[in-house]
């Protein structure tokens, strides 16, 4: 049966949105509109130490100001609520138990730094490091349920994974060679970005994930999770990344000029679009 198009915006409220976020979200909204589809706003607020309510409120204000609208989200409701990840832990626990019973995950005692890197959406410059396998059991084992342990997804290498990206074309990777066993759960009871994202995209029936091209590596991991959990794999479209005048990628951590600042400087939504197009052509 043909599914109607469902796209999503999924900002993480760890700082103010900048033009790079706007470029991705404008593209996501444009594609959803072209398909006469539904656009969903999801609040990816799992990083409790960095996510702040005022950043969430600012993101909604900035995107509304840009002219974006969505049919489902924390501010408008919808059939797949709640739309904030901090309120969806029970769904991630259910998925974790499915993986555990299938002997696809195992407890991991590796460093705090390795574990911490799995919480937020990774980027090309600090993607999850290749796992050494120090905690990996020799054989697949069903361990006891314990959400207060770090859990890692067990890859069966070599597994060839590929998908056709809506912008980049055919993308390929070999699990076990290009990336290793990855974290799906932290011992503080929080799912990793990879697990939460895959579960939410599946349960919210997202048909195409539009996000930055720095997340291509994450897509391969999430495809494995979609398959392991019995979910349909959505389509993917990875947008180009915006850079500043020095060629550095715009990022919250680098204090990139925010949409809020640009608004205060007198930029209009149309001017933001022009700025984005200029940056993409350089």
C-alpha positions in Angstrom: 0.0 0.0 0.0 1.3 3.4 -0.9 2.1 5.6 2.0 1.6 9.3 2.0 4.7 11.4 2.5 5.8 12.2 6.1 8.8 14.3 6.7 10.2 15.7 9.9 12.2 18.6 11.5 14.2 17.3 14.5 16.2 20.1 16.1 18.1 19.5 19.3 17.6 22.4 21.8 21.2 22.6 22.9 21.6 26.2 21.5 20.1 28.7 19.1 19.5 27.6 15.5 21.8 29.1 12.8 21.6 29.4 9.0 22.9 25.9 8.6 19.9 24.5 10.4 17.6 26.8 8.4 19.0 25.4 5.2 18.2 21.8 6.2 14.8 22.6 7.6 13.8 24.7 4.7 14.7 21.9 2.4 12.8 19.4 4.5 9.7 21.6 4.4 10.1 22.2 0.6 10.2 18.4 -0.1 7.2 17.7 2.1 5.2 20.4 0.4 6.2 19.2 -3.0 4.8 15.7 -2.1 1.6 17.3 -0.5 2.8 15.5 2.6 2.8 15.9 6.3 5.6 17.7 8.2 6.4 16.7 11.8 8.3 18.8 14.4 10.1 16.5 16.8 12.0 18.0 19.8 15.2 15.9 20.1 15.9 16.8 23.8 17.6 13.7 25.1 20.8 15.5 26.2 19.5 16.6 29.6 22.7 18.5 30.5 22.7 20.7 27.4 19.1 20.8 26.2 17.2 23.8 27.6 13.5 24.7 27.3 14.3 28.3 26.1 16.3 26.9 23.2 13.2 24.7 22.3 10.9 27.8 22.4 13.4 29.8 20.4 13.7 27.2 17.7 9.9 27.1 17.2 9.8 30.9 17.0 12.7 31.1 14.6 11.2 28.5 12.2 7.8 30.0 12.4 9.4 33.4 11.5 11.1 31.7 8.5 7.7 30.8 7.3 7.8 27.1 8.1 4.7 25.3 9.4 4.1 21.7 10.5 1.1 19.6 11.0 2.3 17.6 14.1 4.5 18.5 17.0 4.8 19.4 20.7 3.1 22.7 20.1 0.2 21.5 17.9 -0.3 17.8 19.0 -0.9 14.9 16.7 -1.6 11.2 16.5 2.0 10.2 17.4 2.5 12.2 20.5 4.5 12.8 22.6 6.8 14.7 20.2 9.6 15.4 22.7 12.1 12.6 23.1 12.4 13.2 26.8 8.8 12.0 27.1 9.3 8.8 25.0 11.7 6.8 27.2 9.2 3.9 27.5 9.3 3.4 23.7 13.1 3.3 23.7 13.0 0.8 26.6 10.7 -1.5 24.6 13.0 -1.4 21.6 16.0 -2.1 23.8 14.3 -5.2 25.2 13.5 -6.4 21.7 17.2 -6.1 20.8 18.2 -7.8 24.1 16.0 -10.8 23.6 17.3 -11.2 20.0 20.9 -11.3 21.4 21.8 -8.3 19.3 23.2 -6.2 22.2 25.5 -6.7 25.0 26.7 -4.7 28.1 29.7 -2.5 27.6 32.1 -1.2 30.3 34.1 1.1 28.1 35.2 4.7 28.9 32.8 7.5 29.8 34.0 9.5 26.9 33.1 6.8 24.4 29.7 6.4 26.0 29.0 10.2 26.1 29.7 10.5 22.4 26.7 8.4 21.6 24.1 10.7 23.2 23.9 13.5 20.7 23.8 13.5 16.9 27.3 12.9 15.8 29.2 14.9 13.2 31.9 14.1 10.7 34.6 15.6 12.9 33.8 13.6 16.0 31.8 10.6 14.8 31.6 7.6 17.2 35.1 6.0 17.2 35.6 2.5 15.9 34.9 0.1 18.7 37.8 -2.1 19.8 35.6 -5.0 20.8 36.9 -5.3 24.4 33.5 -6.0 25.9 32.1 -8.0 23.0 31.3 -11.6 24.0 32.6 -14.4 21.8 29.1 -15.7 21.1 25.7 -14.0 20.9 24.2 -14.1 24.4 20.9 -12.9 25.8 21.8 -10.9 28.9 19.5 -10.0 31.8 17.5 -6.9 31.4 19.2 -3.9 33.0 18.6 -0.3 31.7 21.3 0.9 34.1 24.1 -0.5 32.0 25.7 0.7 28.8 24.5 -1.5 25.9 26.2 -1.9 22.5 24.7 -3.2 19.2 26.5 -6.4 18.0 27.4 -6.2 14.4 27.8 -9.4 12.4 30.6 -8.5 10.0 31.2 -8.1 7.2 27.7 -6.8 6.3 27.4 -4.7 3.2 24.9 -1.8 3.6 23.7 0.5 1.0 21.0 3.1 0.4 20.1 5.5 -2.4 20.3 9.1 -1.1 17.9 11.6 -2.6 20.8 14.0 -3.2 24.0 12.1 -3.0 23.0 8.9 -4.8 24.2 5.4 -3.9 25.9 5.2 -0.5 27.7 2.1 0.7 29.4 0.9 3.8 30.6 -2.4 5.3 29.6 -2.9 8.9 32.5 -4.2 10.9 35.0 -2.5 8.6 33.8 1.1 8.2 32.3 1.2 11.7 32.1 -1.2 14.6 29.7 -2.2 17.4 27.9 1.0 18.5 26.2 2.2 21.6 22.4 2.1 21.8 22.0 2.8 25.6 23.8 4.5 28.4 24.0 3.4 32.0 22.2 6.6 33.1 19.1 5.2 31.5 19.2 7.3 28.3 19.1 5.9 24.8 21.8 6.9 22.3 21.0 9.2 19.4 21.1 6.2 17.0 18.4 4.2 18.8 16.1 7.1 19.7 16.2 8.5 16.2 15.5 5.1 14.6 12.6 4.3 16.9 11.0 7.7 16.6 11.3 7.8 12.8 9.8 4.4 12.6 7.0 4.9 15.1 6.1 8.4 13.7 6.0 6.7 10.2 8.5 9.0 8.7 8.8 8.1 5.0 11.9 10.3 4.3 14.6 11.6 6.6 16.0 14.9 5.5 19.1 16.0 7.5 22.7 17.2 7.0 25.3 15.2 5.1 27.4 15.0 8.3 25.0 12.3 9.4 25.5 9.8 6.5 27.6 7.6 8.8 24.7 7.5 11.3 22.3 6.4 8.6 24.1 3.1 8.1 23.9 2.3 11.8 20.2 3.3 11.9 19.5 1.1 8.9 20.8 -1.9 11.0 18.5 -0.9 13.8 15.5 -0.5 11.6 16.1 -4.0 10.3 16.7 -5.5 13.7 13.5 -4.0 15.1 11.4 -5.1 12.2 10.8 -1.5 11.0 10.5 -0.3 7.4 13.6 1.7 6.4 12.6 5.2 5.2 14.2 7.1 2.3 17.0 9.5 3.1 18.1 12.9 1.8 21.3 14.5 3.1 21.6 18.2 2.6 24.9 20.1 2.0 26.5 21.8 5.0 26.9 25.5 5.2 30.3 27.0 6.0 31.4 30.4 7.1 33.7 32.8 5.2 36.7 30.7 6.3 35.2 27.5 5.1 34.4 26.2 8.6 31.2 24.3 9.0 28.5 26.3 10.9 27.9 24.7 14.3 26.5 25.7 17.6 29.7 24.7 19.3 31.6 27.3 17.2 29.3 30.1 18.2 27.9 30.4 14.6 25.7 33.5 14.0 22.2 32.5 15.1 19.0 33.1 13.3 18.0 35.2 16.3 21.0 37.4 15.9 20.4 37.7 12.1 16.8 38.8 12.9 18.0 41.4 15.3 20.4 42.7 12.6 17.4 43.3 10.4 17.6 40.3 8.1 14.2 39.2 6.7 13.3 35.5 6.0 13.9 36.2 2.2 17.3 37.6 3.0 18.1 34.5 5.0 17.2 32.4 2.0 19.5 34.5 -0.2 22.3 34.1 2.3 21.9 30.3 2.4 21.9 30.1 -1.5 25.1 32.2 -1.6 26.8 30.0 0.9 25.8 26.8 -0.9 27.3 28.1 -4.1 30.7 29.0 -2.7 
